[in-house]
């Protein structure tokens, strides 16, 4: 898949609230009441990612979860990353 240009990334970020660019990735952090809620969220993200056949990097710190997306095979951001971000957001607004 073709890498997105900077202008395309900015346009996609405008359509994907809550996500920010960090170098060659997009990231979003979520905070929950406790560890159990955070893990419920991560398991839900895993199900969405499996269906999409595209997987985020996940960092868990007790009740905080940060997701990072980038298309590893292409070495940067592609439309696939923004599609998954919006799928995750639709499932967990």
C-alpha positions in Angstrom: 0.0 0.0 0.0 1.3 3.5 -0.8 2.5 5.7 2.0 0.5 8.8 2.6 2.0 12.3 2.0 2.1 14.8 4.8 -0.8 16.7 3.4 -2.9 13.5 3.2 -1.9 12.6 6.8 -3.1 16.0 8.0 -6.4 15.5 6.2 -6.9 12.1 7.7 -6.0 13.3 11.2 -8.7 16.0 10.8 -11.2 13.1 10.1 -9.9 11.1 13.0 -10.3 13.1 16.2 -8.2 12.2 19.3 -5.4 10.7 17.2 -2.1 12.5 16.9 0.9 12.1 14.7 4.1 11.0 16.3 6.8 10.6 13.7 5.8 7.7 11.4 2.9 6.6 13.6 -0.5 7.9 14.8 -1.3 7.5 18.5 -4.1 7.8 20.9 -4.2 7.3 24.7 -7.2 6.1 26.7 -7.8 6.2 30.4 -10.1 3.8 32.3 -11.3 3.4 35.9 -9.1 0.5 36.6 -6.9 -2.3 35.1 -9.8 -4.6 34.4 -11.6 -1.9 32.2 -8.3 -1.2 30.4 -7.9 -4.9 29.6 -11.5 -5.2 28.4 -10.7 -2.4 26.0 -7.5 -4.0 24.8 -9.3 -7.3 24.2 -11.9 -5.4 22.1 -9.2 -3.7 20.1 -7.6 -7.1 19.5 -10.9 -8.4 18.0 -11.2 -5.3 15.7 -7.6 -5.6 14.7 -7.9 -9.2 13.9 -10.9 -8.6 11.6 -8.9 -5.8 9.9 -5.8 -8.0 9.7 -3.9 -4.9 10.9 -2.5 -4.7 14.4 -1.6 -1.7 16.6 1.3 -1.5 19.0 -0.3 -1.5 22.5 1.2 0.0 25.7 -0.6 -0.7 29.0 0.1 1.2 32.2 -2.5 0.0 34.8 -5.6 2.0 33.7 -4.0 3.8 30.7 -3.7 2.4 27.2 -1.8 3.9 24.3 -2.3 2.6 20.8 0.2 3.3 18.0 -0.6 2.6 14.4 1.6 2.4 11.3 1.8 0.0 8.5 5.0 -2.0 9.4 5.2 -3.7 5.9 5.3 -0.3 4.2 7.3 1.6 6.8 4.9 4.4 7.6 1.4 5.6 7.5 -1.1 4.4 5.0 -4.9 4.6 4.7 -5.1 1.3 6.5 -3.9 3.0 9.7 -6.6 5.6 9.7 -9.3 3.1 8.8 -8.4 1.0 11.8 -8.2 4.0 14.1 -11.8 5.0 13.0 -13.0 1.4 13.5 -11.6 1.3 17.0 -13.2 4.7 17.8 -16.5 3.5 16.4 -16.5 0.5 18.7 -15.2 2.4 21.8 -16.3 6.1 21.5 
